[in-house]
Amino acid sequence: MLNSNLAFIGYRAVGKTTLGRMLAQKYQIPFVDLDEELEKKLGLISLFWEKEGEIAFRLQETQLLERLLPTLQNTLLACGGGTPLQKKNRELLKKWGKVIWLKRAPEQILQHLQQQPTRPKLTDKPLAEEVFSTLKMRTPCYQETADIEIDLPGDSVESDLYAIEENLSHFFNTM
């Protein structure tokens, strides 16, 4: 049982959805993936992004957060990597619950993305340059939004889960 709302933020491919789903299953708590909810409404995010652009996508994301968050209680929410870029989204998340920034070394993010060639790139830059520059640009938004920052070791899924549980044990009634 979760005794608060928790939102995972962080760069793409850090494990927000994978680790969030595993924690939700382990502790039998509700889990919502924001990107999955957006895809129910918009279809594939990559196609919507390509056709309508980032501004239209971010507007849809904010509108969904405004509708969705009031309906969720004691829930673990995995946000998209860019969700905290909008000031309104940062405010909504902080008002809704505790925001947890899942952090991983840029080299680990790059390696993970290279293993997932179906993930669309965000820019026309080479992937390594994209990861380092986008992460540098987004870091202030993550810092401003986060109540708690968790450095994920990246050795294994188990070690990442352990790092999260060590930092968030007070939010889970069954720990």
C-alpha positions as CSV (number, residue, x, y, z in Angstrom):
1,M,0.0,0.0,0.0
2,L,1.2,3.4,-0.9
3,N,0.6,6.3,1.5
4,S,1.1,9.1,-1.0
5,N,1.1,9.9,-4.7
6,L,4.5,9.4,-6.3
7,A,5.6,10.6,-9.7
8,F,8.8,9.3,-11.3
9,I,10.5,11.9,-13.6
10,G,13.9,11.6,-15.4
11,Y,15.4,11.4,-18.8
12,R,14.1,8.8,-21.2
13,A,15.4,5.2,-20.8
14,V,16.3,5.6,-17.1
15,G,13.7,3.0,-16.1
16,K,10.7,5.1,-15.0
17,T,8.1,2.7,-16.5
18,T,10.0,-0.6,-16.0
19,L,10.9,0.1,-12.4
20,G,7.6,1.7,-11.7
21,R,5.7,-1.3,-13.0
22,M,7.8,-3.6,-10.9
23,L,7.3,-1.6,-7.7
24,A,3.6,-1.4,-8.3
25,Q,3.3,-5.1,-8.8
26,K,5.5,-5.9,-5.7
27,Y,3.5,-3.5,-3.4
28,Q,0.1,-4.0,-5.2
29,I,-0.4,-0.3,-5.8
30,P,-1.9,1.5,-8.8
31,F,0.5,2.4,-11.6
32,V,-0.1,4.8,-14.5
33,D,2.3,5.5,-17.3
34,L,1.7,9.0,-18.7
35,D,3.0,8.1,-22.2
36,E,0.7,5.1,-22.4
37,E,-2.2,7.3,-21.4
38,L,-1.2,9.8,-24.1
39,E,-1.0,7.1,-26.7
40,K,-4.5,6.0,-25.9
41,K,-5.6,9.5,-26.9
42,L,-3.1,10.4,-29.6
43,G,-1.9,7.2,-31.1
44,L,1.8,6.6,-31.4
45,I,3.6,9.6,-29.8
46,S,6.4,9.5,-32.4
47,L,3.8,9.9,-35.2
48,F,1.9,12.6,-33.4
49,W,5.2,14.4,-32.6
50,E,6.3,14.2,-36.3
51,K,3.0,15.4,-37.7
52,E,1.9,18.0,-35.1
53,G,5.2,19.0,-33.4
54,E,6.5,19.3,-29.9
55,I,4.3,22.3,-28.9
56,A,1.1,20.5,-29.8
57,F,2.3,17.4,-27.9
58,R,3.3,19.3,-24.8
59,L,-0.2,20.9,-24.8
60,Q,-1.9,17.5,-25.0
61,E,0.4,16.3,-22.2
62,T,-0.5,19.2,-19.9
63,Q,-4.2,18.8,-20.6
64,L,-4.0,15.1,-19.8
65,L,-2.2,15.8,-16.5
66,E,-4.9,18.4,-15.6
67,R,-7.6,15.8,-16.1
68,L,-5.8,12.7,-14.9
69,L,-4.1,13.7,-11.6
70,P,-7.2,14.6,-9.7
71,T,-8.5,11.1,-10.3
72,L,-5.5,9.3,-8.9
73,Q,-4.9,8.5,-5.3
74,N,-2.0,6.6,-3.7
75,T,-0.7,6.0,-7.2
76,L,2.7,5.6,-8.8
77,L,3.0,7.7,-12.0
78,A,5.7,7.4,-14.6
79,C,6.0,10.6,-16.5
80,G,7.5,11.1,-19.9
81,G,11.1,12.3,-20.0
82,G,10.0,15.8,-21.1
83,T,7.0,16.2,-18.9
84,P,8.7,18.5,-16.4
85,L,9.8,20.9,-19.2
86,Q,6.6,22.8,-18.9
87,K,6.2,25.0,-15.8
88,K,2.5,24.1,-15.6
89,N,3.4,20.4,-15.5
90,R,6.0,21.0,-12.8
91,E,3.4,22.8,-10.7
92,L,0.7,20.1,-11.2
93,L,3.1,17.3,-10.3
94,K,4.3,19.0,-7.1
95,K,0.8,19.8,-6.0
96,W,-0.3,16.2,-6.7
97,G,2.4,14.3,-4.8
98,K,6.0,13.6,-4.2
99,V,8.2,13.9,-7.3
100,I,11.1,11.5,-7.6
101,W,13.9,12.1,-10.0
102,L,15.4,8.9,-11.2
103,K,18.9,9.6,-12.3
104,R,21.4,7.5,-14.3
105,A,24.8,8.3,-15.7
106,P,24.6,9.7,-19.3
107,E,26.8,6.8,-20.5
108,Q,24.3,4.3,-19.2
109,I,21.4,6.1,-20.8
110,L,23.3,6.1,-24.1
111,Q,24.0,2.4,-23.8
112,H,20.4,1.7,-23.0
113,L,19.1,3.7,-26.0
114,Q,21.6,2.0,-28.3
115,Q,20.0,-1.3,-27.3
116,Q,16.6,0.0,-28.2
117,P,16.8,1.1,-31.9
118,T,13.1,1.4,-32.2
119,R,13.0,4.4,-29.8
120,P,12.8,7.6,-31.8
121,K,15.5,10.2,-31.5
122,L,14.6,13.6,-30.2
123,T,16.9,15.6,-32.5
124,D,18.9,15.2,-35.7
125,K,22.1,15.1,-33.7
126,P,24.1,11.9,-33.3
127,L,22.6,9.9,-30.4
128,A,25.5,10.6,-27.9
129,E,25.4,14.3,-28.6
130,E,21.6,14.3,-28.2
131,V,21.7,12.5,-24.9
132,F,24.4,14.8,-23.4
133,S,23.0,18.1,-24.7
134,T,19.3,17.3,-24.0
135,L,20.1,16.0,-20.5
136,K,22.1,19.1,-19.8
137,M,19.1,21.3,-20.9
138,R,16.5,19.3,-18.9
139,T,18.5,19.0,-15.7
140,P,17.3,22.3,-14.2
141,C,13.7,21.4,-14.8
142,Y,14.2,18.0,-13.1
143,Q,16.0,19.7,-10.2
144,E,13.2,22.3,-9.8
145,T,10.5,19.6,-9.8
146,A,12.1,16.8,-7.7
147,D,11.4,16.4,-4.0
148,I,13.8,13.4,-3.9
149,E,16.7,12.5,-6.3
150,I,17.7,8.9,-6.6
151,D,20.9,7.9,-8.4
152,L,20.4,4.5,-10.0
153,P,23.5,2.3,-10.0
154,G,22.5,0.6,-13.3
155,D,24.3,-2.7,-12.4
156,S,21.0,-4.6,-12.7
157,V,17.3,-4.0,-12.4
158,E,17.5,-5.5,-8.9
159,S,20.1,-2.9,-7.8
160,D,18.0,-0.1,-9.2
161,L,15.0,-1.4,-7.4
162,Y,16.9,-1.6,-4.2
163,A,18.1,2.0,-4.6
164,I,14.5,3.2,-5.0
165,E,13.2,1.1,-2.1
166,E,16.0,2.4,0.2
167,N,15.1,6.0,-0.6
168,L,11.3,5.6,-0.6
169,S,10.7,3.0,2.1
170,H,8.7,5.5,4.2
171,F,6.1,5.8,1.4
172,F,5.3,2.1,1.4
173,N,3.2,0.7,4.2
174,T,4.3,-2.9,3.6
175,M,8.1,-2.3,3.9
